[in-house]
Amino acid sequence: MTLIPGWAIARSIPTDVWAGLVTGQYTLHGGVIRYAANTARAGQIVRHLIPAVADPFRAIPNLINTYQLHQLSGQVTSLTQVTQHVLHVASATAVLSGLNLAVAAIGFAVLNAKITKIEGRLQSIERTVKEIRTFLQLSENASLKVAIKNLLNAEKIADPVDRKNLLQHSKITLAEINEKYKELLINAHTIEAAKTYEEYFSLTALAQTRCAAELGWGEIAYQEFQEMTDFWKNQARRIVNSLLLKESPERFLYGDFTPEIPISMLAEWLDFAHNKTRGYAWIDEMRERMPPWYSQSLVGKAANAANAVKNWSSLLNAPSKGSIHEDIGTIVPFIKKLIARNQVYEGHCVQYKLFNEHNMLPSEFERKILELPETAKTQGYIVLKPLKS
């Protein structure tokens, strides 16, 4: 069965693709493997990883990222291991991002469930966070819920004209609401506000783009999603730099964070935050900011070490400056989500481009996925490879 013209279903990910990921010739963006930006075929897709069911992800005990693929390279001895490692990274990215890797799976029912869940969390803190209380009172929030409910009905409407009218009306409403959330996100200067506005901006952007795609406006859907992603990246980088990493990203080098943040993950954060690919070079830069271990004399060394301990302890115990509890409980999960979401959005851009090129609706693609036999699936995924490379 052909899912998309020009693409074939593969049963595994070959070792040459693994080698390309390890050497940096290829990069993994959520569910898309493509040539790296600094190569002659930059951006060309090597493999496309599509979840075979709407929500195949479960709790993954050992999350790994693309940097850690290098560390695993010596353990790979078979196609099965190659495929397992790469799909593990894709699944981990989906879990951390809070989104599915497949555009087709981000339907209106899924978006409605996410909005309901987020609203429940916000209502539990609105008494203590004035900014959230004000946000929940916005008229746009009521309009959003109505628009999403209309879209749920659109999926049940058989008459194409009525369905088209409902999708068009909802898209206009969502676009207006999304502009309001865009403004709020630009002006978000606290962590809680940034978390909230980022979610609502993203969900309304996903919903309006999906409307365009389901209307058959493939080019518009692709352009809208690209514009949304560009805006989102700028704001996500601002949030990571000014609200999360702040002036002291080197604090994450301390042993307190070892279980939560491997060095490879910290390097990935800084690559995203500064929009540069420097990898482990960031680590040496941060080490230069840390207090020296040795000094000119034993007395000086002891004093320096004591001051370092004192300064670090005061940082941990002073709520006004932050604490390890805030870092582990709030800041680290938020950064992980933004980094993973960036990868997922990259994959979604690729999918919208494919749908546009082949005049395909996301819902049509989803139906084809669900009709595939089990033999076409590889560890819960459909692995697509281009027939021409």
C-alpha positions as CSV (number, residue, x, y, z in Angstrom):
1,M,0.0,0.0,0.0
2,T,1.4,3.4,-1.0
3,L,1.1,6.1,1.8
4,I,2.7,8.9,-0.2
5,P,3.9,8.7,-3.8
6,G,7.6,8.5,-4.0
7,W,8.0,6.9,-0.6
8,A,8.3,3.2,0.4
9,I,7.8,1.5,3.7
10,A,11.0,0.2,5.2
11,R,11.3,-2.6,7.9
12,S,14.3,-1.1,9.6
13,I,16.8,1.8,9.8
14,P,20.1,0.7,8.1
15,T,23.5,1.1,9.6
16,D,24.6,3.7,7.1
17,V,21.8,6.0,8.5
18,W,23.1,5.4,12.0
19,A,26.6,6.2,10.9
20,G,25.4,9.4,9.4
21,L,23.7,10.4,12.7
22,V,26.8,9.6,14.7
23,T,29.1,11.5,12.4
24,G,26.9,14.5,12.0
25,Q,26.1,14.0,8.3
26,Y,22.4,13.5,9.3
27,T,20.3,15.1,12.0
28,L,17.2,13.8,13.8
29,H,14.4,16.2,14.2
30,G,11.6,14.5,16.1
31,G,10.4,12.0,13.5
32,V,12.5,13.2,10.6
33,I,16.1,12.2,9.7
34,R,17.6,14.5,7.2
35,Y,20.9,15.8,5.9
36,A,22.6,18.3,8.3
37,A,22.6,22.0,7.5
38,N,26.3,22.0,6.6
39,T,26.1,19.3,4.0
40,A,25.7,19.5,0.2
41,R,22.2,18.0,0.4
42,A,21.1,20.0,3.5
43,G,17.5,19.5,4.5
44,Q,16.9,16.5,2.2
45,I,15.0,13.8,4.0
46,V,16.6,10.4,4.6
47,R,13.9,8.7,6.7
48,H,10.5,9.7,8.0
49,L,9.3,8.1,11.2
50,I,5.5,8.0,11.7
51,P,3.8,6.6,14.8
52,A,1.6,3.7,13.6
53,V,-1.2,4.5,16.1
54,A,-2.6,7.8,17.4
55,D,-0.7,7.7,20.7
56,P,1.9,4.9,20.9
57,F,4.1,6.6,23.5
58,R,4.4,5.2,27.0
59,A,6.7,6.1,29.9
60,I,10.3,5.6,28.8
61,P,12.7,5.0,31.7
62,N,15.9,6.1,30.1
63,L,15.4,9.1,27.8
64,I,18.2,9.8,25.4
65,N,18.9,12.6,23.0
66,T,20.8,12.9,19.7
67,Y,24.1,13.7,21.3
68,Q,23.9,10.5,23.3
69,L,23.7,8.5,20.1
70,H,27.5,9.0,19.8
71,Q,28.0,7.3,23.1
72,L,25.8,4.4,22.0
73,S,27.6,4.0,18.7
74,G,30.0,1.2,20.0
75,Q,27.0,-0.8,21.2
76,V,25.4,-1.2,17.8
77,T,25.9,-4.5,16.2
78,S,22.7,-5.1,14.2
79,L,19.9,-3.4,12.3
80,T,17.6,-4.2,15.2
81,Q,19.7,-2.2,17.6
82,V,20.1,0.7,15.1
83,T,16.3,0.9,14.7
84,Q,15.6,0.5,18.4
85,H,18.0,3.4,19.4
86,V,16.7,5.8,16.8
87,L,13.1,5.1,17.5
88,H,13.8,5.4,21.2
89,V,15.1,9.0,20.7
90,A,12.0,9.8,18.6
91,S,9.6,8.4,21.2
92,A,11.5,10.3,24.0
93,T,11.2,13.5,22.0
94,A,7.4,13.0,21.6
95,V,7.0,12.3,25.4
96,L,8.9,15.3,26.5
97,S,7.3,17.7,24.0
98,G,3.7,16.8,25.0
99,L,2.9,16.4,21.3
100,N,2.7,13.5,18.8
101,L,5.3,13.3,16.1
102,A,2.6,13.0,13.5
103,V,0.5,15.9,12.2
104,A,-2.3,13.6,11.5
105,A,-2.5,12.5,15.1
106,I,-2.9,16.1,16.4
107,G,-6.6,16.2,15.7
108,F,-9.3,18.4,17.1
109,A,-10.2,15.9,19.8
110,V,-6.6,15.7,21.0
111,L,-6.4,19.5,21.1
112,N,-9.6,19.7,23.0
113,A,-8.3,17.2,25.6
114,K,-5.1,19.2,26.0
115,I,-6.8,22.5,26.5
116,T,-9.1,21.0,29.1
117,K,-6.2,19.5,31.0
118,I,-4.2,22.8,30.9
119,E,-7.2,24.7,32.0
120,G,-7.7,22.4,35.0
121,R,-4.0,23.0,36.0
122,L,-4.4,26.7,35.7
123,Q,-7.6,26.8,37.8
124,S,-5.7,25.1,40.7
125,I,-3.2,28.0,40.8
126,E,-5.3,31.0,39.9
127,R,-5.8,32.0,43.5
128,T,-2.1,32.4,44.1
129,V,-1.0,33.7,40.6
130,K,-2.8,36.9,39.7
131,E,-1.6,36.8,36.1
132,I,-3.2,33.4,35.6
133,R,-6.5,34.6,37.1
134,T,-6.6,37.5,34.7
135,F,-5.7,35.2,31.8
136,L,-8.5,32.8,32.5
137,Q,-11.0,35.7,32.5
138,L,-10.2,36.6,28.9
139,S,-13.1,36.3,26.5
140,E,-10.8,34.6,24.0
141,N,-10.7,31.6,26.2
142,A,-14.4,31.1,26.0
143,S,-14.3,31.6,22.2
144,L,-11.5,29.1,22.0
145,K,-13.6,26.4,23.7
146,V,-16.5,27.1,21.4
147,A,-14.3,26.9,18.3
148,I,-12.8,23.6,19.3
149,K,-16.2,22.1,20.0
150,N,-17.4,23.2,16.6
151,L,-14.3,21.4,15.1
152,L,-15.2,18.2,16.9
153,N,-18.6,18.4,15.2
154,A,-17.0,19.1,11.9
155,E,-15.4,15.6,11.9
156,K,-18.9,14.1,12.1
157,I,-20.5,16.2,9.3
158,A,-21.0,14.2,6.1
159,D,-22.1,17.1,3.9
160,P,-18.9,18.6,2.4
161,V,-20.3,22.1,2.1
162,D,-21.5,22.3,5.7
163,R,-18.2,20.8,6.8
164,K,-16.2,23.3,4.8
165,N,-18.2,26.3,6.2
166,L,-17.7,25.1,9.8
167,L,-13.9,24.6,9.2
168,Q,-13.6,28.1,7.6
169,H,-15.5,29.8,10.4
170,S,-13.5,28.1,13.1
171,K,-10.2,28.9,11.3
172,I,-11.0,32.6,11.3
173,T,-11.9,32.5,15.0
174,L,-8.8,30.5,15.9
175,A,-6.6,32.9,13.9
176,E,-7.9,35.9,15.8
177,I,-7.4,34.2,19.2
178,N,-4.0,33.0,18.2
179,E,-2.9,36.7,17.5
180,K,-4.0,37.6,21.1
181,Y,-2.0,34.7,22.6
182,K,1.0,35.7,20.4
183,E,0.9,39.2,22.0
184,L,0.6,37.7,25.5
185,L,3.6,35.4,24.8
186,I,5.8,38.3,23.6
187,N,5.1,40.0,26.9
188,A,5.5,37.0,29.2
189,H,8.2,37.8,31.8
190,T,7.5,35.2,34.4
191,I,7.9,31.4,34.2
192,E,4.3,30.6,34.9
193,A,3.0,33.1,32.3
194,A,5.5,31.9,29.7
195,K,4.4,28.3,30.3
196,T,0.7,29.2,30.0
197,Y,0.9,31.5,27.0
198,E,3.3,29.2,25.1
199,E,0.8,26.3,25.4
200,Y,-2.2,28.3,24.3
201,F,-0.3,30.0,21.4
202,S,0.9,26.6,20.3
203,L,-2.4,24.8,20.5
204,T,-4.3,27.5,18.7
205,A,-1.6,27.6,16.0
206,L,-1.8,23.9,15.6
207,A,-5.6,24.0,15.4
208,Q,-5.8,26.8,12.8
209,T,-3.2,25.1,10.6
210,R,-5.0,21.8,10.8
211,C,-8.1,23.6,9.7
212,A,-6.4,24.9,6.6
213,A,-4.9,21.5,5.8
214,E,-8.3,19.8,6.2
215,L,-9.9,22.4,3.9
216,G,-7.4,21.3,1.2
217,W,-5.4,24.5,1.5
218,G,-2.0,22.7,1.6
219,E,0.2,25.7,0.6
220,I,-1.5,28.0,3.2
221,A,-1.2,25.3,5.9
222,Y,2.5,24.9,5.2
223,Q,3.3,28.6,5.1
224,E,1.3,29.2,8.3
225,F,3.1,26.5,10.1
226,Q,6.5,27.8,9.0
227,E,5.6,31.3,10.2
228,M,4.2,29.9,13.5
229,T,7.4,27.9,14.0
230,D,9.7,30.9,13.3
231,F,7.8,33.0,15.8
232,W,7.7,30.2,18.4
233,K,11.5,29.6,18.1
234,N,12.3,33.2,18.8
235,Q,10.1,33.3,21.8
236,A,11.2,29.9,23.1
237,R,14.9,31.0,22.9
238,R,14.0,34.2,24.7
239,I,12.3,32.2,27.5
240,V,15.2,29.7,27.8
241,N,17.8,32.5,28.0
242,S,16.1,35.1,30.1
243,L,13.8,33.1,32.4
244,L,15.3,29.6,32.6
245,L,19.1,29.5,32.1
246,K,19.5,33.1,33.1
247,E,23.0,34.3,33.8
248,S,24.2,31.1,35.3
249,P,23.7,28.0,33.0
250,E,27.0,26.7,34.5
251,R,25.0,25.8,37.7
252,F,23.8,22.7,35.8
253,L,27.4,21.4,35.7
254,Y,27.2,20.6,39.4
255,G,26.7,17.1,40.7
256,D,23.2,18.0,42.0
257,F,21.9,17.8,38.5
258,T,23.7,14.8,37.1
259,P,20.7,12.4,37.2
260,E,18.4,14.9,35.5
261,I,20.8,16.5,33.0
262,P,23.5,14.6,31.2
263,I,26.2,16.8,29.8
264,S,25.0,15.9,26.3
265,M,21.6,17.3,27.1
266,L,23.0,20.6,28.5
267,A,25.0,21.0,25.3
268,E,21.8,20.5,23.3
269,W,20.0,23.2,25.4
270,L,22.7,25.7,24.7
271,D,22.8,25.0,21.0
272,F,19.1,25.8,20.9
273,A,19.2,28.8,23.2
274,H,21.9,30.5,21.2
275,N,20.9,29.1,17.8
276,K,24.5,27.8,17.3
277,T,25.8,24.3,16.9
278,R,28.8,24.1,19.2
279,G,28.0,21.0,21.2
280,Y,30.4,20.2,23.9
281,A,32.4,23.5,23.3
282,W,29.7,25.1,25.5
283,I,30.9,23.0,28.4
284,D,34.4,24.4,28.3
285,E,33.0,28.0,28.1
286,M,30.9,27.4,31.2
287,R,33.8,25.8,33.1
288,E,35.7,29.1,32.7
289,R,33.0,30.9,34.7
290,M,33.3,28.5,37.7
291,P,35.5,29.2,40.7
292,P,39.1,27.8,40.3
293,W,40.0,24.8,42.3
294,Y,43.6,25.7,42.8
295,S,45.1,29.1,43.9
296,Q,48.5,30.4,44.7
297,S,48.6,29.1,48.3
298,L,46.9,26.5,50.4
299,V,45.3,29.2,52.4
300,G,44.0,30.9,49.3
301,K,42.8,27.5,48.0
302,A,40.9,26.8,51.2
303,A,39.4,30.2,51.3
304,N,38.3,29.9,47.6
305,A,36.8,26.5,48.1
306,A,34.9,27.7,51.2
307,N,33.6,30.7,49.4
308,A,32.5,28.5,46.5
309,V,30.6,26.3,48.9
310,K,29.1,29.2,50.7
311,N,28.0,30.9,47.5
312,W,26.4,27.7,46.1
313,S,24.7,27.0,49.4
314,S,23.2,30.5,49.5
315,L,22.0,30.0,46.0
316,L,20.2,26.8,46.9
317,N,18.7,28.2,50.1
318,A,17.6,31.6,49.0
319,P,14.1,31.5,47.4
320,S,14.6,35.0,46.0
321,K,17.5,33.8,43.9
322,G,16.0,30.4,43.0
323,S,16.6,27.0,44.5
324,I,17.4,23.5,43.4
325,H,13.7,22.6,44.0
326,E,12.7,25.2,41.5
327,D,15.3,24.1,39.0
328,I,14.5,20.4,39.2
329,G,10.7,20.8,39.6
330,T,10.0,23.7,37.2
331,I,12.9,25.0,35.1
332,V,14.4,21.7,33.9
333,P,11.1,20.1,32.8
334,F,10.2,23.4,31.0
335,I,13.5,23.5,29.1
336,K,13.2,19.8,28.2
337,K,9.7,20.4,26.8
338,L,10.7,23.4,24.7
339,I,13.8,21.6,23.2
340,A,11.7,18.5,22.4
341,R,8.8,20.6,21.0
342,N,11.3,22.4,18.7
343,Q,12.2,19.0,17.2
344,V,8.6,18.0,16.8
345,Y,7.7,21.2,15.1
346,E,10.6,20.7,12.6
347,G,9.0,17.3,11.8
348,H,5.6,18.8,11.4
349,C,6.9,21.4,8.9
350,V,8.2,18.5,6.8
351,Q,4.9,16.7,7.0
352,Y,2.8,19.7,6.0
353,K,5.2,20.2,3.0
354,L,4.6,16.6,2.0
355,F,0.9,16.9,2.3
356,N,0.9,20.0,0.2
357,E,3.1,18.5,-2.5
358,H,0.8,15.5,-2.8
359,N,-2.5,17.3,-2.3
360,M,-3.3,15.1,0.7
361,L,-5.4,15.8,3.8
362,P,-3.9,14.9,7.2
363,S,-7.1,12.9,8.0
364,E,-6.7,11.0,4.7
365,F,-3.1,10.1,5.7
366,E,-4.2,9.0,9.1
367,R,-6.8,6.7,7.6
368,K,-4.1,5.1,5.4
369,I,-1.9,4.6,8.4
370,L,-4.7,2.8,10.4
371,E,-5.4,0.5,7.4
372,L,-1.8,-0.8,7.2
373,P,-1.2,-4.4,8.2
374,E,0.9,-5.2,11.3
375,T,3.7,-6.4,9.1
376,A,4.3,-2.8,7.9
377,K,5.0,-1.6,11.4
378,T,8.4,-1.5,13.0
379,Q,8.3,-1.2,16.8
380,G,5.1,0.9,16.7
381,Y,6.3,3.1,13.8
382,I,6.0,3.3,10.1
383,V,9.5,4.0,8.6
384,L,9.3,5.7,5.3
385,K,12.2,6.1,2.9
386,P,12.4,8.1,-0.3
387,L,12.4,6.0,-3.5
388,K,14.9,8.5,-5.0
389,S,17.9,9.7,-2.9
